[in-house]
Amino acid sequence: MQVTFTICKNICPPLTLNNVPIPVTTEVKYLGLHLDQRLTWHTHIQTKRRQLDTKFRQMHWLLGRNPKLSLSNKLLLYKVVLKPIWSYGVQLWGCAKPIRLKIIQHFQSKVLRSIVDAPWYVSNKLLHNDLHIPSITDKIRRVATKYNKTHNHANDLTEHLYISGPIDRRLHRTGRKTSYNTETLSYTKKP
């Protein structure tokens, strides 16, 4: 099986190995990450959400609203059993669109709300702050800064690879021209 990663809509020419055509697919699972042809991470995030829902249903008798476990034990179960399911490979899929990241954030908020039996008027942000659990986007930011090894690298060219500010998430399609500024690593639109 082979996947061509591209945002072009054109069909890529078939590949052969010893005159045998290699079958083409639009998605592949590699090391537990679901990679789709356009790297939108849609399949991966949906799969992880289904896994999280299944695991939470299995553990609901422990994490639900009425069990006799203490709050610290419930949080420990969340951190040890549920969090590793969604946090695996976050260095890669953390660049997905914010709307896709919200799928995992909704799950985390639902579990935290269930753990503390919070009423409807308590905000999710307050829950995260009180329980000292970062949101999904905060976790992604922390992991991204933790694994950034470009600023002290022996190769001087890697100094310019670190992205400190926000950039456009998608490549611009036809009709829009972009220029790349190597000094600030930002995209600017040209008319």
Buried (B, 14 or more C-beta within 10 A) or exposed (E): EEBEEEEEEEEEEEEEEEEEEEEBEEEBEEEEBBBBBBBBBBBBBEBBBEEBEEEBEEBEEBBBEEBEBEEEBBBEBBEEBBBEBBBBBBEBBBEBEEEBBBBBBEBBBBBBBBBBEBEEEEEBEEBBEEBEBBBBBEBBEEBBEEEEEEEEEEEEEEEEEEEEEEEEEEEEEEEEEEEEEEEEBBEEEEE
